[in-house]
């Protein structure tokens, strides 16, 4: 599975799974008094993360998805957000956890958070597997995250380049212009 565009593998599958276990424990502890959690996954990137995470949640929960794009085929976030598919569930007075693969500039998650807050959830938290802290351009931060990562383009474990490489069980720095 070696690809000539991989610069460096940052996290192997075991490291990722261990960190997801820790995130699940945090959720179970912090929401132990919650009647029900609604997980809202930002697709497509968060799908693998959410699938592995939700199996370890001990509180009754529901899952919904929102499809929004800020990357349009390249390696840089365009800053503009387009909501393609909204959630179906009613989240008013419910504890909502917004799940995404990566917190990059924060623009996507800020806009999605604002959108969800209009639906009047009881609480709204953001959890991401990866966080590019140095690239943040908004006032919000994830409430909990798995790994702080460098400002580089990442692929694997849900992260893609032109819709490819999401299935890699690891996360790597990726350079589409890198020669062998």
Backbone bond lengths (Angstrom), bond angles and torsions (degrees), N, CA, C in turn:
res aa  C-N    CA-C-N  psi(-1)  N-CA   C-N-CA  omega(-1)  CA-C   N-CA-C  phi
1 X - - - 1.447 - - 1.533 111.19 -
2 X 1.297 117.59 12.84 1.457 120.01 178.96 1.526 108.34 -70.49
3 X 1.294 114.82 134.65 1.455 122.20 -178.23 1.522 107.63 -121.64
4 X 1.315 117.25 136.80 1.469 120.99 -175.89 1.525 113.24 -64.55
5 X 1.327 117.71 -15.57 1.465 120.73 -178.48 1.531 113.09 -92.05
6 X 1.330 117.10 -2.52 1.466 120.31 177.27 1.526 108.80 -75.15
7 X 1.317 115.03 124.99 1.459 120.81 176.12 1.523 109.45 -87.14
8 X 1.342 115.45 -43.97 1.463 120.32 -176.98 1.521 109.05 -164.22
9 X 1.317 117.32 138.89 1.464 121.12 172.32 1.524 107.37 -84.57
10 X 1.340 116.13 122.30 1.466 121.40 -178.17 1.523 112.60 -87.41
11 X 1.346 116.40 -44.78 1.462 120.88 -175.58 1.518 109.37 -139.10
12 X 1.330 116.18 130.43 1.458 119.24 175.37 1.532 108.70 -86.83
13 X 1.310 115.83 174.97 1.461 120.47 -175.13 1.522 112.50 -62.80
14 X 1.310 117.59 -37.63 1.463 120.50 -179.98 1.528 111.04 -63.98
15 X 1.323 117.40 -42.49 1.467 121.00 178.10 1.529 110.64 -62.25
16 X 1.319 116.11 -42.02 1.466 120.78 -179.31 1.524 110.25 -64.58
17 X 1.329 116.82 -47.79 1.472 120.25 -178.60 1.527 111.42 -62.81
18 X 1.318 117.33 -38.81 1.469 121.04 178.13 1.524 110.47 -62.08
19 X 1.309 116.01 -42.66 1.471 119.46 -179.42 1.526 110.85 -69.34
20 X 1.316 118.15 -36.78 1.465 120.87 176.91 1.523 110.09 -63.90
21 X 1.325 117.73 -37.59 1.472 120.84 174.73 1.530 110.31 -57.06
22 X 1.324 116.63 -43.10 1.468 121.25 -179.78 1.531 111.47 -66.46
23 X 1.322 116.74 -38.64 1.469 120.61 177.57 1.524 109.78 -63.99
24 X 1.332 116.99 -43.47 1.472 120.92 179.12 1.522 110.94 -61.44
25 X 1.317 117.13 -41.41 1.470 120.50 177.52 1.526 110.91 -62.21
26 X 1.322 116.91 -39.64 1.472 121.16 177.83 1.532 110.32 -62.22
27 X 1.327 116.50 -45.83 1.470 120.53 179.02 1.524 109.81 -62.55
28 X 1.327 117.44 -49.04 1.466 120.72 -178.81 1.525 111.70 -58.89
29 X 1.305 117.01 -37.22 1.463 121.07 179.40 1.531 111.82 -73.03
30 X 1.320 116.33 -46.32 1.466 120.61 -175.12 1.522 114.20 -76.88
31 X 1.321 117.22 -19.17 1.465 120.73 -178.56 1.526 112.03 -115.82
32 X 1.333 117.55 18.39 1.469 120.10 -176.32 1.522 112.61 -60.25
33 X 1.318 118.79 -24.91 1.468 121.85 178.85 1.525 113.09 -96.37
34 X 1.308 116.46 2.88 1.459 120.59 179.79 1.530 109.75 -78.75
35 X 1.303 115.66 139.53 1.464 120.20 176.83 1.530 111.23 -72.57
36 X 1.325 114.12 -33.58 1.460 118.79 -174.69 1.525 108.57 -166.44
37 X 1.311 115.56 140.31 1.460 121.59 176.65 1.524 107.92 -111.51
38 X 1.313 115.48 140.63 1.460 120.43 170.80 1.525 106.82 -109.72
39 X 1.321 115.51 116.38 1.456 120.65 174.15 1.521 107.54 -89.90
40 X 1.316 116.55 127.03 1.459 121.34 175.37 1.525 106.64 -112.76
41 X 1.308 115.39 111.98 1.460 121.68 -177.99 1.517 110.11 -92.42
42 X 1.321 115.16 133.48 1.461 120.61 173.41 1.524 106.14 -87.97
43 X 1.324 115.56 111.54 1.464 120.13 -177.15 1.516 110.70 -91.09
44 X 1.281 115.38 151.14 1.445 129.80 13.63 1.526 111.48 -100.11
45 X 1.300 116.37 -18.36 1.460 121.55 -169.72 1.508 116.39 -60.06
46 X 1.329 117.95 -33.42 1.469 119.84 -174.21 1.523 113.57 -84.20
47 X 1.306 118.18 -3.10 1.460 122.05 -173.09 1.532 113.42 -56.66
48 X 1.304 117.93 -48.23 1.469 120.64 -178.15 1.521 110.04 -67.97
49 X 1.327 116.98 -44.22 1.463 122.03 178.18 1.525 110.60 -58.88
50 X 1.321 117.46 -49.71 1.461 121.08 -178.95 1.526 111.29 -61.91
51 X 1.317 117.24 -42.82 1.464 121.08 -179.46 1.525 111.10 -58.81
52 X 1.311 116.94 -44.72 1.465 120.08 179.53 1.523 111.71 -71.75
53 X 1.319 117.18 -35.32 1.465 121.79 -177.70 1.524 112.75 -71.45
54 X 1.300 117.00 -48.97 1.471 121.28 -169.92 1.529 112.55 -65.68
55 X 1.324 117.28 -25.26 1.463 120.24 178.33 1.524 112.49 -64.87
56 X 1.322 116.81 -17.47 1.457 121.36 -178.15 1.530 113.21 -104.42
57 X 1.319 116.93 3.77 1.462 120.45 -178.51 1.526 109.02 -84.18
58 X 1.331 116.09 128.78 1.466 122.41 -175.10 1.526 112.98 -95.59
59 X 1.306 117.82 -3.69 1.466 122.93 -178.24 1.528 107.93 -101.22
60 X 1.340 116.52 143.71 1.460 118.86 175.67 1.522 108.73 -53.22
61 X 1.310 115.19 135.51 1.458 118.23 -177.70 1.517 111.17 -148.47
62 X 1.310 113.17 159.30 1.454 122.06 175.06 1.526 106.93 -125.47
63 X 1.316 115.34 157.87 1.457 120.52 -179.66 1.517 108.95 -126.31
64 X 1.316 114.76 136.50 1.454 120.95 171.48 1.522 106.96 -137.73
65 X 1.302 115.65 168.22 1.460 120.16 -176.29 1.517 110.82 -133.08
66 X 1.302 114.14 149.08 1.455 121.14 171.83 1.523 106.02 -127.91
67 X 1.301 115.71 136.92 1.458 119.86 177.02 1.519 107.19 -110.58
68 X 1.318 114.72 119.74 1.460 121.61 179.76 1.519 107.72 -141.57
69 X 1.306 116.70 147.24 1.463 119.99 -178.35 1.516 111.07 -128.65
70 X 1.338 113.84 137.30 1.456 119.50 169.17 1.527 110.09 -127.83
71 X 1.344 116.83 -12.74 1.461 121.67 173.26 1.520 105.86 -102.21
72 X 1.303 116.87 127.29 1.454 119.57 -179.22 1.526 110.13 -118.54
73 X 1.348 114.97 63.42 1.454 120.86 174.88 1.512 115.52 92.88
74 X 1.316 119.06 -8.53 1.463 120.61 -178.17 1.510 112.30 -107.77
75 X 1.329 114.64 -156.52 1.459 120.74 -179.13 1.520 112.14 -113.60
76 X 1.325 117.90 1.26 1.463 121.80 179.69 1.522 109.49 -120.26
77 X 1.321 115.76 137.38 1.460 120.94 176.56 1.518 108.42 -68.24
78 X 1.334 116.04 133.11 1.454 120.10 -178.78 1.511 114.15 -79.06
79 X 1.320 116.91 -12.39 1.454 119.26 -179.55 1.515 113.16 87.07
80 X 1.315 117.71 -29.75 1.456 120.78 177.79 1.517 108.32 -87.81
81 X 1.324 115.30 144.53 1.455 119.70 -178.36 1.514 109.96 -119.89
82 X 1.309 114.88 135.86 1.456 120.75 175.75 1.521 107.75 -122.08
83 X 1.354 116.97 117.60 1.462 120.94 174.63 1.518 106.72 -83.00
84 X 1.309 115.43 119.22 1.459 120.85 -177.31 1.521 110.74 -95.04
85 X 1.336 116.57 -42.51 1.461 122.15 177.90 1.520 108.98 -136.43
86 X 1.328 116.58 125.18 1.462 122.37 -179.72 1.533 109.96 -89.15
87 X 1.329 116.06 169.51 1.464 120.77 177.70 1.526 110.28 -72.26
88 X 1.330 115.66 155.81 1.465 122.00 178.08 1.526 112.30 -100.07
89 X 1.331 116.77 -31.88 1.464 120.87 -175.13 1.524 112.34 -70.54
90 X 1.310 114.62 150.50 1.468 121.28 171.79 1.525 106.29 -83.02
91 X 1.332 117.00 124.24 1.467 120.17 -177.11 1.526 112.78 -112.49
92 X 1.310 117.53 5.15 1.458 120.07 179.58 1.531 110.12 -58.72
93 X 1.344 115.24 130.98 1.472 123.80 179.88 1.532 113.75 61.85
94 X 1.312 117.32 24.81 1.467 121.18 177.18 1.533 109.76 -115.58
95 X 1.329 114.97 153.47 1.459 120.46 173.48 1.526 107.83 -78.89
96 X 1.322 115.62 120.07 1.460 121.39 -176.18 1.527 109.21 -115.48
97 X 1.322 114.87 133.54 1.461 120.87 173.74 1.526 107.17 -118.69
98 X 1.312 115.16 116.57 1.456 122.22 177.78 1.525 107.64 -85.98
99 X 1.324 116.08 122.13 1.464 122.62 -175.49 1.521 109.35 -111.58
100 X 1.332 115.46 128.39 1.464 119.66 173.69 1.523 108.93 -139.86
101 X 1.315 115.24 159.93 1.454 119.14 179.95 1.519 111.35 -70.97
102 X 1.348 117.05 -44.12 1.458 119.50 -173.71 1.522 111.45 -142.50
103 X 1.308 115.16 139.82 1.461 122.50 171.42 1.517 104.57 -100.33
104 X 1.320 115.43 107.63 1.456 121.89 -175.89 1.525 107.89 -99.03
105 X 1.295 118.36 -98.93 1.470 121.41 177.28 1.524 111.24 -77.85
106 X 1.321 116.23 -23.27 1.460 121.28 -176.73 1.512 113.22 93.06
107 X 1.309 117.13 -8.32 1.466 120.77 -176.40 1.522 110.91 -64.66
108 X 1.325 117.37 -47.27 1.465 120.57 -179.92 1.522 111.04 -59.21
109 X 1.326 116.72 -50.36 1.464 119.49 -176.79 1.521 112.42 -70.07
110 X 1.319 118.11 -30.24 1.467 120.36 174.97 1.522 109.98 -63.85
111 X 1.318 116.36 -47.44 1.469 120.17 -178.04 1.527 111.28 -67.50
112 X 1.322 117.29 -39.65 1.464 119.46 177.90 1.526 109.77 -67.01
113 X 1.327 117.61 -40.90 1.475 121.15 177.71 1.519 111.06 -59.54
114 X 1.323 116.70 -46.08 1.468 120.70 178.23 1.523 110.31 -60.08
115 X 1.309 116.06 -41.44 1.463 121.98 179.01 1.536 110.43 -61.76
116 X 1.331 116.81 -45.45 1.467 120.68 -179.00 1.525 112.10 -70.46
117 X 1.319 118.06 -34.24 1.471 121.12 179.46 1.527 111.73 -62.42
118 X 1.315 117.33 -27.38 1.466 121.00 176.20 1.527 111.23 -64.05
119 X 1.329 116.90 -20.09 1.468 122.23 -179.99 1.532 111.60 -90.89
120 X 1.331 117.44 4.97 1.471 126.17 171.90 1.531 115.48 58.51
121 X 1.332 117.23 55.27 1.467 117.98 174.38 1.529 110.43 -69.24
122 X 1.317 116.16 156.30 1.472 121.44 174.91 1.530 109.45 -63.03
123 X 1.329 115.94 -44.08 1.466 121.89 175.70 1.523 108.32 -147.12
124 X 1.319 115.50 156.50 1.459 121.18 178.10 1.521 108.17 -141.60
125 X 1.318 115.96 117.92 1.463 122.29 177.74 1.521 108.60 -120.80
126 X 1.327 114.91 153.50 1.463 121.60 178.70 1.522 108.50 -114.73
127 X 1.327 115.70 126.94 1.461 121.40 174.81 1.522 107.79 -126.33
128 X 1.326 115.18 128.77 1.459 120.73 176.52 1.524 108.77 -127.01
129 X 1.307 115.35 155.05 1.461 118.71 177.05 1.528 110.23 -78.67
130 X 1.320 116.61 -35.94 1.464 121.33 -177.90 1.526 110.02 -125.63
131 X 1.326 115.73 148.69 1.467 121.75 -176.88 1.527 109.44 -139.85
132 X 1.345 115.69 116.91 1.468 121.78 173.67 1.524 107.65 -93.44
133 X 1.308 116.07 79.57 1.466 121.62 -173.78 1.527 112.29 -57.74
134 X 1.315 116.83 -41.61 1.464 120.05 -176.73 1.526 113.01 -68.97
135 X 1.316 117.57 -13.98 1.463 120.69 -177.48 1.534 112.86 -99.69
136 X 1.330 116.86 -2.55 1.466 121.77 -175.68 1.527 110.89 -59.40
137 X 1.346 115.27 132.47 1.468 121.75 -179.87 1.524 112.00 -121.44
138 X 1.317 117.52 10.18 1.462 121.01 -177.45 1.524 109.67 -128.07
139 X 1.324 115.61 172.59 1.462 120.66 179.31 1.524 112.59 -79.06
140 X 1.304 117.52 -20.71 1.467 118.62 -177.73 1.527 110.92 -86.86
141 X 1.310 114.31 156.58 1.460 122.99 174.10 1.523 106.52 -134.99
142 X 1.334 117.51 162.36 1.461 117.19 174.04 1.527 109.74 -65.10
143 X 1.320 116.08 145.06 1.458 120.43 175.80 1.525 110.53 -72.72
144 X 1.320 115.43 -26.47 1.460 121.02 176.69 1.520 106.82 -156.62
145 X 1.325 116.69 144.18 1.466 119.70 178.69 1.520 109.25 -146.23
146 X 1.323 114.40 162.82 1.453 119.74 -178.25 1.512 113.94 -84.22
147 X 1.315 116.61 -56.01 1.461 121.65 -175.24 1.523 110.17 -136.44
148 X 1.321 116.58 137.59 1.462 119.89 167.72 1.523 106.19 -84.08
149 X 1.332 116.20 133.12 1.461 120.71 -174.70 1.526 110.31 -126.06
150 X 1.338 116.31 157.77 1.463 119.62 179.46 1.523 111.39 -72.17
151 X 1.322 115.21 165.04 1.458 121.48 176.93 1.527 108.56 -78.31
152 X 1.313 114.42 78.73 1.458 122.28 178.66 1.522 106.77 -141.23
153 X 1.317 117.11 161.92 1.454 119.83 178.64 1.523 108.51 -82.32
154 X 1.335 115.51 124.73 1.461 121.69 -175.23 1.516 111.16 -112.24
155 X 1.326 116.05 146.57 1.462 122.12 174.33 1.520 109.22 -136.16
156 X 1.316 114.46 160.43 1.456 121.82 178.46 1.507 110.97 104.58
157 X 1.317 115.72 158.34 1.461 123.70 178.84 1.538 112.16 47.99
158 X 1.320 115.18 47.66 1.462 121.26 178.50 1.511 114.11 101.95
159 X 1.312 117.55 -25.91 1.467 121.71 179.38 1.523 108.89 -81.20
160 X 1.325 115.96 137.32 1.459 118.49 -173.42 1.520 113.10 -125.99
161 X 1.312 113.79 165.62 1.460 122.96 165.11 1.518 104.72 -127.30
162 X 1.319 116.27 114.98 1.466 122.89 -178.02 1.530 111.36 49.93
163 X 1.338 115.25 45.92 1.467 125.48 177.46 1.528 114.54 70.34
164 X 1.317 118.55 4.76 1.464 121.61 179.30 1.524 110.61 -105.62
165 X 1.310 116.04 160.29 1.469 126.72 171.49 1.526 114.62 79.14
166 X 1.322 119.00 4.48 1.471 120.84 176.92 1.527 111.22 -60.30
167 X 1.311 117.06 -29.83 1.461 122.27 -174.16 1.528 113.93 -79.19
168 X 1.305 118.74 -6.83 1.461 119.23 178.82 1.519 109.00 -63.15
169 X 1.330 118.72 136.23 1.466 121.49 -177.16 1.531 113.61 -80.64
170 X 1.305 117.15 2.77 1.464 123.41 179.54 1.527 108.44 -127.25
171 X 1.328 116.47 174.10 1.467 121.35 175.62 1.520 107.82 -120.04
172 X 1.330 114.98 131.90 1.459 120.58 -176.80 1.521 111.09 -132.19
173 X 1.328 114.70 152.91 1.465 120.33 167.77 1.517 105.83 -75.58
174 X 1.316 115.87 133.77 1.457 122.27 -171.30 1.519 109.23 -127.30
175 X 1.326 116.48 133.70 1.463 121.70 176.24 1.521 107.88 -129.69
176 X 1.347 117.58 106.58 1.463 119.45 -177.45 1.528 112.98 -64.98
177 X 1.327 117.92 -15.91 1.466 121.41 -179.82 1.527 113.04 -96.07
178 X 1.328 116.83 -3.21 1.467 120.81 -177.86 1.523 109.90 -68.98
179 X 1.316 114.68 132.64 1.469 120.88 175.16 1.524 107.79 -95.82
180 X 1.315 116.42 163.00 1.477 119.96 -177.79 1.498 113.78 -60.25
